[in-house]
Amino acid sequence: IRQKHGIYLVRSWESPTSMETEPITTRFAQLSSYPSGQAPALTNASAHARADVTASVQAPLQTPCVLAIVGHTASGKSSLADALAHTLSTAVISVDAMQVYRYMDIGTAKMPQAQRHAPLLMIDRVLPSQTYSAQQFQRAARSEVETLLKAGKTPILCGGGGLYLDSVIDDMHFPKGSDISPARKKYEELLREQGAQALWDELYQRDPESARCIHLHNVRRTIRALEMSDEQVSYAQQTRGLHEHKVKYPTLIIGLAVERAIELKAIERRVDEMFRDGLVAEVEDVLKNYSPLSKTASQAIGYKEIVGYLEGSSTLERAREEIIINTRRYAKRQRSWFRRDPRIVWIEKTSYPTEEALLEEVLRRWNEARSRAHERAY
């Protein structure tokens, strides 16, 4: 425990038997919150909570104009975002790669219309058979942000996909290529005719730095890098910039932290609710009317597992188990992505007895962040 720049820095070493936490975790707490000479006690809270940095430490230097709610699957972020939008008389912008597909409602955990108290944007944009690229998402989501800002409202972004959130609020570039673009077809033809080595060699001749970042057999990423090279953009430089966060919209990002044991139970409970709500029938309808699914839609958790059951290669119980396992793995990847973003202000959800108390805390931090930024400006 040591003091630095008016902040207590506390480091705790986790037991090596814990596979879901970092070996070293760091937590900051305001010095003013503790009597002189006393340090905050270490706790056994979740990894997110130990990585929590108070709003006063994390507040953006610029006045935030966007509020984002992030967290792993089944953390309760959607209901919180909806309540915030209702309170602030604004709308929620979903930053989820799967919720853009129509008729894929249960498996993507879209909040039902009857439960919403505010508009939910960036959902139901395309059919499950249609391609919707990250660039298309970025352009459409930013348009929604601009519309709300021009109306004097606070855009509230919500989702568990870190890349899609960053694509909206940060300065990120995506190649213009699509599954049907001439460039994509050209490189796929090169792959078919000459193989992965020739594809990688082509990239190495043009952009050695980017080629060194990509494994020979990761042909999808190699093609993407070639498309970016066509547009005079370096894949390597773009990748390095993913977590540098060159800001487009100053944003206060609130992360909902939940204990691992609670998270696992919540995921299992959600999967069971999906089955009760008619997940199997939904997948049957989507396959019947929109097959073949796009590459992205076909990888949606909850759908690909049910397809195996419908095709006879799996039992329904096995499909349920696979959905739970894959959702847990996805939640772990979400935590890993968000852990790398120092801007996120983590809030331990279970520290608040009611949803109203949690809502009030987020509103308090939002108002403080904006007030502090105004004070710095003068």
C-alpha positions in Angstrom: 0.0 0.0 0.0 1.5 3.3 -0.9 0.3 6.9 -1.5 0.9 8.6 -4.9 -0.5 11.9 -6.2 -3.2 12.0 -3.5 -4.4 8.5 -4.3 -3.9 5.3 -2.3 -2.7 2.5 -4.6 -3.6 -0.9 -3.3 -2.3 -4.1 -4.9 -3.5 -7.5 -3.8 -2.1 -10.8 -5.0 -4.8 -13.4 -5.9 -4.5 -17.1 -5.2 -3.1 -18.9 -8.2 -6.0 -21.3 -8.0 -8.4 -18.5 -9.2 -8.6 -18.8 -13.0 -11.0 -15.9 -13.5 -8.9 -13.1 -12.0 -5.7 -11.4 -12.9 -2.6 -12.4 -10.7 -2.3 -8.8 -9.7 -5.2 -6.5 -9.4 -5.2 -2.8 -8.7 -7.7 -0.6 -7.0 -7.7 3.1 -6.4 -9.6 5.0 -3.8 -9.8 8.7 -3.1 -7.5 9.8 -0.4 -10.1 12.2 0.9 -12.4 9.3 1.6 -10.1 8.0 4.4 -8.7 9.5 7.6 -5.0 10.4 7.5 -2.7 7.4 7.7 -5.5 4.9 7.0 -5.8 2.8 3.9 -8.8 1.1 2.4 -9.2 -2.5 3.5 -8.6 -5.3 0.9 -11.7 -7.3 0.1 -12.6 -10.5 -1.8 -14.8 -8.6 -4.2 -14.8 -9.5 -7.9 -11.9 -8.8 -10.2 -13.9 -5.9 -11.8 -14.5 -4.3 -8.4 -10.9 -4.5 -7.5 -10.1 -2.8 -10.8 -12.7 -0.2 -10.0 -11.5 3.4 -10.3 -13.8 6.0 -8.8 -15.5 8.4 -11.1 -13.5 11.3 -9.8 -10.3 9.5 -11.0 -11.7 8.3 -14.3 -13.7 11.3 -15.4 -12.9 12.3 -18.9 -10.9 15.5 -19.4 -13.5 16.7 -21.9 -17.1 17.2 -20.9 -18.7 13.8 -21.7 -21.6 14.1 -24.2 -22.3 10.3 -24.3 -23.1 7.8 -21.5 -22.2 4.1 -22.1 -23.3 1.1 -20.0 -21.2 -2.0 -20.5 -20.7 -5.4 -18.8 -20.7 -9.0 -19.5 -23.7 -11.0 -20.7 -26.6 -11.2 -18.2 -25.2 -8.4 -16.0 -28.3 -6.3 -16.1 -26.9 -3.5 -18.3 -29.9 -3.4 -20.6 -32.5 -2.7 -17.9 -30.2 -0.1 -16.4 -29.7 1.7 -19.7 -33.4 1.6 -20.3 -34.1 3.2 -16.9 -31.4 5.9 -17.6 -32.9 6.7 -21.0 -36.3 7.0 -19.5 -35.1 9.3 -16.7 -33.1 11.5 -19.1 -35.8 11.5 -21.8 -33.5 10.1 -24.4 -32.9 6.8 -26.2 -30.7 3.7 -25.9 -28.4 2.8 -28.8 -27.6 -0.9 -28.8 -23.9 -1.7 -29.6 -24.4 -5.4 -30.2 -23.4 -7.2 -33.4 -26.2 -9.7 -33.2 -29.2 -7.5 -32.2 -29.1 -5.8 -35.6 -30.8 -8.9 -37.1 -34.6 -8.9 -37.3 -36.5 -11.9 -35.9 -33.5 -13.0 -33.8 -35.0 -11.7 -30.6 -34.9 -14.3 -27.9 -31.4 -15.7 -28.6 -29.9 -12.2 -28.8 -31.7 -11.1 -25.6 -33.3 -8.0 -27.1 -35.4 -6.3 -24.4 -39.0 -7.0 -25.3 -41.0 -4.0 -26.6 -43.5 -4.3 -23.7 -40.7 -4.0 -21.1 -39.0 -0.9 -22.7 -39.5 2.6 -21.2 -37.4 4.3 -23.8 -36.7 3.9 -27.5 -34.1 1.2 -28.4 -32.1 2.0 -31.5 -29.7 0.0 -33.7 -31.7 -3.2 -33.5 -33.6 -5.0 -36.3 -31.6 -3.3 -39.1 -31.3 -6.2 -41.5 -32.5 -9.7 -42.2 -30.6 -12.7 -40.8 -29.5 -13.6 -44.3 -28.0 -10.2 -45.0 -24.5 -9.0 -44.3 -24.0 -6.1 -41.9 -20.4 -5.1 -41.6 -18.7 -3.3 -38.6 -18.3 -0.3 -40.9 -22.0 -0.2 -41.7 -22.8 -0.5 -38.0 -20.4 2.4 -37.2 -21.9 4.7 -39.7 -25.5 4.0 -38.7 -24.8 4.2 -34.9 -22.9 7.4 -35.3 -25.9 8.8 -37.2 -28.1 8.0 -34.3 -25.7 9.6 -31.9 -25.6 12.8 -33.9 -29.4 12.9 -34.2 -29.7 12.7 -30.4 -27.0 15.3 -29.7 -28.6 17.7 -32.2 -31.8 17.3 -30.3 -30.1 18.2 -27.1 -30.3 14.7 -25.7 -27.7 12.3 -24.2 -27.1 9.2 -26.3 -26.9 6.2 -24.0 -24.9 3.3 -25.6 -25.4 -0.2 -24.2 -23.8 -3.5 -25.0 -21.3 -6.2 -24.3 -19.3 -5.8 -27.5 -16.3 -3.7 -26.8 -15.3 -3.4 -30.4 -18.7 -2.1 -31.5 -18.7 0.4 -28.6 -15.2 1.6 -29.5 -16.2 1.9 -33.2 -18.8 4.4 -32.3 -17.1 6.6 -29.6 -13.5 6.3 -30.9 -11.8 7.3 -34.1 -11.6 3.9 -35.8 -11.3 2.9 -39.4 -12.8 -0.2 -41.1 -12.1 -1.4 -44.6 -14.8 -0.7 -47.1 -14.7 -4.3 -48.3 -17.7 -6.6 -47.9 -18.6 -10.2 -48.7 -19.6 -9.2 -52.2 -17.0 -6.5 -52.9 -14.7 -6.9 -55.9 -11.7 -6.7 -53.6 -12.9 -9.4 -51.3 -13.7 -11.7 -54.3 -10.3 -11.1 -55.7 -8.5 -12.1 -52.5 -10.7 -15.1 -52.0 -10.0 -16.2 -55.5 -6.3 -15.9 -54.8 -6.8 -18.0 -51.7 -8.6 -20.7 -53.6 -6.1 -20.8 -56.5 -2.8 -20.5 -54.7 -3.5 -21.0 -51.0 -2.9 -19.2 -47.7 0.8 -18.8 -48.2 0.4 -16.9 -51.4 -2.2 -14.7 -49.8 0.1 -13.9 -46.8 3.0 -13.3 -49.1 1.0 -10.7 -51.0 0.3 -8.9 -47.8 4.0 -9.2 -46.7 5.2 -7.5 -50.0 2.8 -4.6 -49.4 2.9 -4.2 -45.6 5.5 -6.4 -43.8 4.6 -5.0 -40.4 1.0 -6.0 -40.7 1.9 -9.4 -42.1 4.0 -10.1 -39.0 0.9 -9.5 -36.9 -1.2 -12.1 -38.6 -0.7 -15.9 -38.5 -0.3 -17.5 -41.9 -3.5 -19.5 -41.6 -5.7 -16.7 -40.4 -6.9 -16.0 -43.9 -9.9 -13.9 -42.9 -7.7 -11.4 -41.1 -5.1 -11.5 -43.9 -7.8 -10.6 -46.4 -9.0 -7.8 -44.2 -5.5 -6.4 -44.0 -5.2 -6.5 -47.7 -8.4 -4.6 -48.1 -7.1 -2.0 -45.7 -3.9 -1.8 -47.7 -5.9 -1.1 -50.8 -7.2 2.0 -48.9 -3.7 3.0 -47.7 -4.4 2.0 -44.2 -2.1 -0.2 -42.1 -3.7 -3.1 -40.3 -0.8 -3.1 -37.8 -1.2 0.6 -37.0 -5.0 0.2 -36.7 -4.6 -2.7 -34.3 -2.2 -0.8 -32.1 -4.7 2.0 -32.0 -7.6 -0.1 -30.8 -6.8 0.4 -27.2 -5.2 3.9 -27.5 -8.7 5.3 -27.7 -8.5 8.4 -29.9 -11.8 9.9 -28.8 -14.5 11.0 -31.2 -17.3 11.4 -28.6 -16.2 12.1 -25.0 -17.9 9.3 -23.1 -18.4 8.3 -19.5 -18.3 4.5 -19.6 -20.0 2.8 -16.6 -19.2 -0.9 -16.2 -21.4 -3.3 -14.2 -19.3 -5.7 -12.2 -20.9 -8.9 -10.9 -19.3 -11.6 -8.7 -18.3 -14.6 -10.8 -20.6 -17.0 -9.0 -23.5 -14.7 -9.5 -22.6 -14.3 -13.1 -22.6 -18.0 -13.8 -26.0 -18.5 -12.2 -27.4 -15.5 -14.1 -26.2 -17.0 -17.4 -27.8 -20.3 -16.7 -31.0 -18.7 -15.6 -31.1 -16.6 -18.8 -30.6 -19.6 -21.0 -33.4 -21.5 -19.3 -35.6 -18.4 -19.8 -34.8 -18.4 -23.5 -35.9 -22.0 -23.9 -39.2 -21.2 -22.0 -39.7 -18.2 -24.2 -39.5 -20.2 -27.4 -35.9 -20.2 -28.6 -36.2 -23.5 -30.5 -39.2 -22.2 -32.4 -37.5 -18.9 -33.2 -34.4 -20.7 -34.6 -36.7 -23.0 -36.7 -38.5 -19.9 -38.2 -35.3 -18.1 -38.9 -33.8 -21.1 -40.7 -37.0 -21.7 -42.6 -37.4 -18.2 -43.9 -33.8 -16.8 -44.1 -31.5 -19.6 -44.8 -28.6 -19.5 -45.5 -27.8 -17.1 -42.6 -25.1 -14.5 -43.0 -21.6 -15.4 -41.6 -22.2 -13.2 -38.5 -25.8 -14.3 -37.8 -24.8 -18.0 -38.2 -22.3 -17.6 -35.3 -24.8 -16.2 -32.8 -24.7 -18.1 -29.5 -28.0 -19.8 -29.0 -28.6 -20.3 -32.7 -25.7 -22.4 -33.9 -26.2 -24.8 -31.0 -29.9 -25.2 -31.7 -29.1 -25.9 -35.4 -27.2 -28.9 -34.3 -30.3 -30.2 -32.4 -32.6 -29.5 -35.3 -30.2 -31.4 -37.7 -30.2 -34.4 -35.4 -26.5 -34.2 -34.4 -27.2 -33.2 -30.8 -29.9 -33.6 -28.1 -31.9 -30.6 -26.8 -30.2 -31.0 -23.4 -26.8 -31.0 -25.0 -27.7 -27.9 -27.0 -28.7 -26.2 -23.7 -25.3 -27.2 -22.1 -23.4 -25.9 -25.1 -25.2 -22.6 -25.0 -24.4 -22.1 -21.3 -20.7 -23.1 -21.9 -20.3 -20.8 -24.9 -22.0 -17.9 -23.2 -19.6 -18.3 -20.2 -16.7 -18.2 -22.6 -18.1 -15.2 -24.3 -18.5 -13.4 -20.9 -14.9 -14.2 -20.2 -13.8 -12.6 -23.5 -15.9 -9.6 -22.7 -14.2 -9.2 -19.3 -10.8 -9.4 -20.9 -11.6 -6.8 -23.5 -13.1 -4.3 -21.0 -10.3 -4.9 -18.5 -7.9 -3.3 -21.0 -9.9 -0.1 -21.1 -8.8 2.2 -18.3 -11.7 4.7 -19.0 -14.3 2.3 -17.6 -15.7 3.2 -14.2 -16.7 -0.1 -12.6 -19.6 -0.3 -10.2 -20.2 -3.4 -8.1 -23.8 -4.1 -8.8 -24.5 -6.1 -5.7 -23.4 -3.1 -3.5 -26.8 -1.5 -4.3 -29.9 -3.0 -2.7 -32.3 -1.9 -5.5 -32.3 -1.0 -9.1 -33.4 2.5 -8.1 -30.3 2.9 -5.9 -28.1 1.7 -8.8 -29.8 4.2 -11.1 -29.2 7.0 -8.7 -25.5 6.2 -8.4 -25.0 6.2 -12.1 -26.8 9.5 -12.5 -24.7 10.9 -9.7 -21.5 9.9 -11.4 -22.7 11.2 -14.7 -23.5 14.6 -13.2 -20.2 14.7 -11.3 -18.2 13.9 -14.4 -19.8 16.7 -16.4 -19.5 19.2 -13.5 -15.8 18.3 -13.1 -15.1 18.7 -16.7 -16.7 22.1 -16.8 -14.6 23.1 -13.8 -11.4 22.1 -15.5 -12.4 24.2 -18.5 -12.3 27.4 -16.5 
